[in-house]
């Protein structure tokens, strides 16, 4: 059930692989793997994948590292857009910070939202070979969000890997600025308002 053979090689199916990653490599890696399973799956099918993850975890009860897999499952999400969003969300949680994911503020979806602090996880490829127009739209978006009472901070994957403690300090500092600024006058929502 969890195993398959491909060109003579035995391998585990994706759900079992995600659970094993959590068991063998820890909660952070497990969350990234489980979130990755959800990415790109139609909304209606995500419940089935979560149920399959839960079933494998239950079936492996008593195996080494299964507590890590359970914890990764509890922290996993069906809406994360990238591995580094998943990773940083877990790092935030480890520091007692619960950020909402993929929230809509007006017409803009933000990666993570902690009160009135928007945390964007931007890979360097996002800005590689982009036109002036794309950069101007990004700046206009950020200005619009700030004008509505939100503070915006950008965290890059290389920074997370290099010094996650410094990233957390940056987030906490930005949160203090956000709280001192004002209360947002454009509320965030899990759904885009048309």
KOLKE-55361 format. One record per residue (C-alpha): residue number from 0; x negated, y, z. Coordinates in Angstrom, 1 decimal. Example, Ala and Ser with C-alpha at 12.3 -4.5 7.8 and 13.67 -1.06 7.14 Angstrom:
BEGIN
<r><pos>0</pos><u>-12.3</u><v>-4.5</v><w>7.8</w></r>
<r><pos>1</pos><u>-13.7</u><v>-1.1</v><w>7.1</w></r>
***
This chain:
BEGIN
<r><pos>0</pos><u>0.0</u><v>0.0</v><w>0.0</w></r>
<r><pos>1</pos><u>-2.8</u><v>2.5</v><w>0.9</w></r>
<r><pos>2</pos><u>-5.3</u><v>0.9</v><w>-1.5</w></r>
<r><pos>3</pos><u>-5.6</u><v>0.8</v><w>-5.2</w></r>
<r><pos>4</pos><u>-8.1</u><v>-0.5</v><w>-7.8</w></r>
<r><pos>5</pos><u>-9.3</u><v>1.7</v><w>-10.5</w></r>
<r><pos>6</pos><u>-11.8</u><v>0.4</v><w>-13.1</w></r>
<r><pos>7</pos><u>-12.9</u><v>-2.2</v><w>-10.6</w></r>
<r><pos>8</pos><u>-13.4</u><v>0.2</v><w>-7.7</w></r>
<r><pos>9</pos><u>-11.2</u><v>0.0</v><w>-4.6</w></r>
<r><pos>10</pos><u>-10.0</u><v>3.4</v><w>-3.4</w></r>
<r><pos>11</pos><u>-7.4</u><v>4.8</v><w>-1.1</w></r>
<r><pos>12</pos><u>-4.3</u><v>6.6</v><w>-2.2</w></r>
<r><pos>13</pos><u>-4.2</u><v>10.4</v><w>-1.6</w></r>
<r><pos>14</pos><u>-2.0</u><v>10.3</v><w>1.5</w></r>
<r><pos>15</pos><u>-4.2</u><v>7.7</v><w>3.2</w></r>
<r><pos>16</pos><u>-7.3</u><v>9.6</v><w>2.1</w></r>
<r><pos>17</pos><u>-6.1</u><v>12.8</v><w>3.7</w></r>
<r><pos>18</pos><u>-5.4</u><v>11.0</v><w>7.0</w></r>
<r><pos>19</pos><u>-8.8</u><v>9.3</v><w>6.9</w></r>
<r><pos>20</pos><u>-10.5</u><v>12.6</v><w>6.3</w></r>
<r><pos>21</pos><u>-8.9</u><v>13.9</v><w>9.4</w></r>
<r><pos>22</pos><u>-9.7</u><v>10.8</v><w>11.4</w></r>
<r><pos>23</pos><u>-13.3</u><v>10.6</v><w>10.3</w></r>
<r><pos>24</pos><u>-14.3</u><v>14.3</v><w>9.8</w></r>
<r><pos>25</pos><u>-12.1</u><v>16.2</v><w>12.2</w></r>
<r><pos>26</pos><u>-9.0</u><v>18.4</v><w>12.4</w></r>
<r><pos>27</pos><u>-10.3</u><v>21.2</v><w>10.2</w></r>
<r><pos>28</pos><u>-11.2</u><v>19.0</v><w>7.3</w></r>
<r><pos>29</pos><u>-8.0</u><v>17.1</v><w>7.8</w></r>
<r><pos>30</pos><u>-5.8</u><v>20.2</v><w>7.6</w></r>
<r><pos>31</pos><u>-7.6</u><v>21.3</v><w>4.4</w></r>
<r><pos>32</pos><u>-7.0</u><v>17.8</v><w>2.9</w></r>
<r><pos>33</pos><u>-3.3</u><v>17.6</v><w>4.0</w></r>
<r><pos>34</pos><u>-2.6</u><v>21.2</v><w>2.8</w></r>
<r><pos>35</pos><u>-4.3</u><v>20.3</v><w>-0.5</w></r>
<r><pos>36</pos><u>-1.9</u><v>17.4</v><w>-1.0</w></r>
<r><pos>37</pos><u>1.0</u><v>19.9</v><w>-0.8</w></r>
<r><pos>38</pos><u>-0.5</u><v>22.5</v><w>-3.1</w></r>
<r><pos>39</pos><u>1.2</u><v>22.4</v><w>-6.5</w></r>
<r><pos>40</pos><u>3.9</u><v>19.9</v><w>-5.5</w></r>
<r><pos>41</pos><u>7.4</u><v>21.1</v><w>-6.1</w></r>
<r><pos>42</pos><u>9.2</u><v>22.4</v><w>-3.0</w></r>
<r><pos>43</pos><u>11.7</u><v>19.5</v><w>-3.0</w></r>
<r><pos>44</pos><u>9.0</u><v>16.9</v><w>-3.0</w></r>
<r><pos>45</pos><u>6.9</u><v>18.3</v><w>-0.1</w></r>
<r><pos>46</pos><u>9.1</u><v>16.7</v><w>2.5</w></r>
<r><pos>47</pos><u>8.4</u><v>13.3</v><w>1.0</w></r>
<r><pos>48</pos><u>4.7</u><v>13.9</v><w>1.2</w></r>
<r><pos>49</pos><u>4.9</u><v>15.0</v><w>4.8</w></r>
<r><pos>50</pos><u>7.0</u><v>11.9</v><w>5.6</w></r>
<r><pos>51</pos><u>4.4</u><v>9.7</v><w>3.9</w></r>
<r><pos>52</pos><u>1.6</u><v>11.4</v><w>6.0</w></r>
<r><pos>53</pos><u>3.6</u><v>10.9</v><w>9.1</w></r>
<r><pos>54</pos><u>4.2</u><v>7.2</v><w>8.2</w></r>
<r><pos>55</pos><u>0.5</u><v>6.5</v><w>7.6</w></r>
<r><pos>56</pos><u>-0.5</u><v>8.2</v><w>10.9</w></r>
<r><pos>57</pos><u>2.1</u><v>6.1</v><w>12.7</w></r>
<r><pos>58</pos><u>1.0</u><v>2.9</v><w>11.1</w></r>
<r><pos>59</pos><u>-2.7</u><v>3.7</v><w>12.0</w></r>
<r><pos>60</pos><u>-1.8</u><v>4.3</v><w>15.7</w></r>
<r><pos>61</pos><u>-4.6</u><v>3.0</v><w>17.8</w></r>
<r><pos>62</pos><u>-7.3</u><v>3.4</v><w>15.2</w></r>
<r><pos>63</pos><u>-10.3</u><v>5.6</v><w>15.9</w></r>
<r><pos>64</pos><u>-9.7</u><v>9.3</v><w>15.3</w></r>
<r><pos>65</pos><u>-5.9</u><v>9.0</v><w>14.9</w></r>
<r><pos>66</pos><u>-5.4</u><v>11.8</v><w>17.5</w></r>
<r><pos>67</pos><u>-7.3</u><v>14.1</v><w>15.2</w></r>
<r><pos>68</pos><u>-5.1</u><v>13.1</v><w>12.3</w></r>
<r><pos>69</pos><u>-2.0</u><v>13.8</v><w>14.4</w></r>
<r><pos>70</pos><u>-3.3</u><v>17.2</v><w>15.3</w></r>
<r><pos>71</pos><u>-4.2</u><v>18.0</v><w>11.6</w></r>
<r><pos>72</pos><u>-0.7</u><v>17.0</v><w>10.6</w></r>
<r><pos>73</pos><u>0.8</u><v>19.3</v><w>13.2</w></r>
<r><pos>74</pos><u>-1.4</u><v>22.2</v><w>11.9</w></r>
<r><pos>75</pos><u>-0.9</u><v>21.4</v><w>8.2</w></r>
<r><pos>76</pos><u>1.3</u><v>23.6</v><w>5.9</w></r>
<r><pos>77</pos><u>3.2</u><v>23.2</v><w>2.8</w></r>
<r><pos>78</pos><u>2.5</u><v>26.8</v><w>1.6</w></r>
<r><pos>79</pos><u>-1.2</u><v>27.3</v><w>1.8</w></r>
<r><pos>80</pos><u>-2.7</u><v>28.5</v><w>-1.4</w></r>
<r><pos>81</pos><u>-6.4</u><v>27.6</v><w>-1.0</w></r>
<r><pos>82</pos><u>-8.7</u><v>25.4</v><w>1.1</w></r>
<r><pos>83</pos><u>-10.2</u><v>28.5</v><w>2.7</w></r>
<r><pos>84</pos><u>-6.8</u><v>29.8</v><w>3.7</w></r>
<r><pos>85</pos><u>-6.1</u><v>26.5</v><w>5.4</w></r>
<r><pos>86</pos><u>-9.5</u><v>26.5</v><w>7.1</w></r>
<r><pos>87</pos><u>-9.3</u><v>30.0</v><w>8.4</w></r>
<r><pos>88</pos><u>-5.7</u><v>29.5</v><w>9.6</w></r>
<r><pos>89</pos><u>-7.1</u><v>26.6</v><w>11.7</w></r>
<r><pos>90</pos><u>-10.0</u><v>28.7</v><w>13.0</w></r>
<r><pos>91</pos><u>-7.6</u><v>31.5</v><w>14.0</w></r>
<r><pos>92</pos><u>-5.4</u><v>28.9</v><w>15.8</w></r>
<r><pos>93</pos><u>-8.5</u><v>27.6</v><w>17.7</w></r>
<r><pos>94</pos><u>-8.9</u><v>31.2</v><w>18.9</w></r>
<r><pos>95</pos><u>-5.3</u><v>31.5</v><w>20.0</w></r>
<r><pos>96</pos><u>-4.2</u><v>33.5</v><w>17.0</w></r>
<r><pos>97</pos><u>-1.0</u><v>32.3</v><w>15.2</w></r>
<r><pos>98</pos><u>-0.8</u><v>33.9</v><w>11.8</w></r>
<r><pos>99</pos><u>2.2</u><v>33.5</v><w>9.5</w></r>
<r><pos>100</pos><u>1.4</u><v>32.3</v><w>6.0</w></r>
<r><pos>101</pos><u>2.4</u><v>33.5</v><w>2.6</w></r>
<r><pos>102</pos><u>4.7</u><v>36.2</v><w>3.8</w></r>
<r><pos>103</pos><u>6.4</u><v>38.7</v><w>1.6</w></r>
<r><pos>104</pos><u>6.1</u><v>42.4</v><w>2.3</w></r>
<r><pos>105</pos><u>8.2</u><v>44.1</v><w>-0.3</w></r>
<r><pos>106</pos><u>7.2</u><v>42.7</v><w>-3.7</w></r>
<r><pos>107</pos><u>3.8</u><v>41.5</v><w>-2.4</w></r>
<r><pos>108</pos><u>2.9</u><v>38.1</v><w>-0.9</w></r>
<r><pos>109</pos><u>0.1</u><v>38.2</v><w>1.6</w></r>
<r><pos>110</pos><u>-2.1</u><v>35.2</v><w>2.6</w></r>
<r><pos>111</pos><u>-1.8</u><v>35.5</v><w>6.4</w></r>
<r><pos>112</pos><u>0.1</u><v>37.9</v><w>8.6</w></r>
<r><pos>113</pos><u>-0.6</u><v>38.5</v><w>12.3</w></r>
<r><pos>114</pos><u>1.8</u><v>41.1</v><w>13.5</w></r>
<r><pos>115</pos><u>1.0</u><v>44.2</v><w>11.3</w></r>
<r><pos>116</pos><u>-2.4</u><v>42.9</v><w>10.3</w></r>
<r><pos>117</pos><u>-2.6</u><v>41.3</v><w>6.8</w></r>
<r><pos>118</pos><u>-5.5</u><v>38.9</v><w>6.4</w></r>
<r><pos>119</pos><u>-6.4</u><v>38.2</v><w>2.8</w></r>
<r><pos>120</pos><u>-8.8</u><v>35.3</v><w>2.0</w></r>
<r><pos>121</pos><u>-10.4</u><v>36.2</v><w>-1.3</w></r>
<r><pos>122</pos><u>-12.7</u><v>33.9</v><w>-3.2</w></r>
<r><pos>123</pos><u>-15.4</u><v>35.6</v><w>-5.2</w></r>
<r><pos>124</pos><u>-13.9</u><v>34.2</v><w>-8.4</w></r>
<r><pos>125</pos><u>-10.8</u><v>36.3</v><w>-7.9</w></r>
<r><pos>126</pos><u>-12.9</u><v>39.3</v><w>-8.9</w></r>
<r><pos>127</pos><u>-15.2</u><v>37.7</v><w>-11.4</w></r>
<r><pos>128</pos><u>-14.8</u><v>39.0</v><w>-14.9</w></r>
<r><pos>129</pos><u>-11.6</u><v>41.0</v><w>-14.1</w></r>
<r><pos>130</pos><u>-10.6</u><v>44.1</v><w>-15.9</w></r>
<r><pos>131</pos><u>-10.6</u><v>47.6</v><w>-14.4</w></r>
<r><pos>132</pos><u>-6.8</u><v>47.4</v><w>-14.7</w></r>
<r><pos>133</pos><u>-6.6</u><v>44.3</v><w>-12.4</w></r>
<r><pos>134</pos><u>-8.8</u><v>45.9</v><w>-9.8</w></r>
<r><pos>135</pos><u>-6.7</u><v>49.1</v><w>-9.9</w></r>
<r><pos>136</pos><u>-3.5</u><v>47.0</v><w>-9.4</w></r>
<r><pos>137</pos><u>-5.1</u><v>45.3</v><w>-6.4</w></r>
<r><pos>138</pos><u>-6.1</u><v>48.7</v><w>-4.9</w></r>
<r><pos>139</pos><u>-2.6</u><v>50.0</v><w>-5.5</w></r>
<r><pos>140</pos><u>-1.1</u><v>46.9</v><w>-3.8</w></r>
<r><pos>141</pos><u>-3.4</u><v>47.4</v><w>-0.8</w></r>
<r><pos>142</pos><u>-2.5</u><v>51.2</v><w>-0.6</w></r>
<r><pos>143</pos><u>1.2</u><v>50.4</v><w>-0.8</w></r>
<r><pos>144</pos><u>0.8</u><v>47.9</v><w>2.1</w></r>
<r><pos>145</pos><u>-1.2</u><v>50.3</v><w>4.2</w></r>
<r><pos>146</pos><u>1.3</u><v>53.1</v><w>3.6</w></r>
<r><pos>147</pos><u>4.0</u><v>50.9</v><w>5.0</w></r>
<r><pos>148</pos><u>2.2</u><v>50.5</v><w>8.3</w></r>
<r><pos>149</pos><u>0.0</u><v>47.4</v><w>7.7</w></r>
<r><pos>150</pos><u>-3.7</u><v>47.1</v><w>8.1</w></r>
<r><pos>151</pos><u>-5.4</u><v>44.9</v><w>5.5</w></r>
<r><pos>152</pos><u>-8.6</u><v>42.9</v><w>6.1</w></r>
<r><pos>153</pos><u>-10.4</u><v>40.8</v><w>3.5</w></r>
<r><pos>154</pos><u>-12.3</u><v>37.7</v><w>4.5</w></r>
<r><pos>155</pos><u>-14.5</u><v>35.9</v><w>2.0</w></r>
<r><pos>156</pos><u>-15.2</u><v>32.1</v><w>2.1</w></r>
<r><pos>157</pos><u>-19.0</u><v>32.7</v><w>2.3</w></r>
<r><pos>158</pos><u>-18.4</u><v>34.8</v><w>5.4</w></r>
<r><pos>159</pos><u>-16.4</u><v>32.0</v><w>7.1</w></r>
<r><pos>160</pos><u>-19.0</u><v>29.5</v><w>6.3</w></r>
<r><pos>161</pos><u>-21.9</u><v>31.7</v><w>7.4</w></r>
<r><pos>162</pos><u>-20.5</u><v>33.1</v><w>10.7</w></r>
<r><pos>163</pos><u>-16.9</u><v>32.3</v><w>11.6</w></r>
<r><pos>164</pos><u>-17.3</u><v>34.0</v><w>15.0</w></r>
<r><pos>165</pos><u>-18.1</u><v>37.3</v><w>13.2</w></r>
<r><pos>166</pos><u>-15.0</u><v>36.8</v><w>11.1</w></r>
<r><pos>167</pos><u>-12.9</u><v>36.3</v><w>14.2</w></r>
<r><pos>168</pos><u>-14.4</u><v>39.5</v><w>15.7</w></r>
<r><pos>169</pos><u>-13.6</u><v>41.4</v><w>12.5</w></r>
<r><pos>170</pos><u>-10.0</u><v>40.1</v><w>12.7</w></r>
<r><pos>171</pos><u>-9.6</u><v>41.1</v><w>16.3</w></r>
<r><pos>172</pos><u>-11.1</u><v>44.5</v><w>15.6</w></r>
<r><pos>173</pos><u>-8.7</u><v>45.0</v><w>12.7</w></r>
<r><pos>174</pos><u>-5.8</u><v>44.0</v><w>14.8</w></r>
<r><pos>175</pos><u>-6.6</u><v>46.7</v><w>17.4</w></r>
<r><pos>176</pos><u>-6.7</u><v>49.2</v><w>14.5</w></r>
<r><pos>177</pos><u>-3.4</u><v>47.9</v><w>13.2</w></r>
<r><pos>178</pos><u>-1.7</u><v>48.2</v><w>16.6</w></r>
<r><pos>179</pos><u>-3.0</u><v>51.7</v><w>17.0</w></r>
<r><pos>180</pos><u>-1.8</u><v>52.8</v><w>13.6</w></r>
<r><pos>181</pos><u>2.0</u><v>52.3</v><w>13.7</w></r>
<r><pos>182</pos><u>4.8</u><v>49.8</v><w>13.5</w></r>
<r><pos>183</pos><u>5.4</u><v>48.6</v><w>10.0</w></r>
<r><pos>184</pos><u>8.5</u><v>50.1</v><w>8.4</w></r>
<r><pos>185</pos><u>8.7</u><v>47.5</v><w>5.7</w></r>
<r><pos>186</pos><u>9.5</u><v>44.2</v><w>7.4</w></r>
<r><pos>187</pos><u>7.8</u><v>40.9</v><w>6.3</w></r>
<r><pos>188</pos><u>9.9</u><v>38.0</v><w>5.2</w></r>
<r><pos>189</pos><u>9.3</u><v>34.4</v><w>4.3</w></r>
<r><pos>190</pos><u>11.3</u><v>34.9</v><w>1.1</w></r>
<r><pos>191</pos><u>10.9</u><v>37.6</v><w>-1.6</w></r>
<r><pos>192</pos><u>13.8</u><v>40.0</v><w>-1.6</w></r>
<r><pos>193</pos><u>14.9</u><v>40.8</v><w>-5.1</w></r>
***
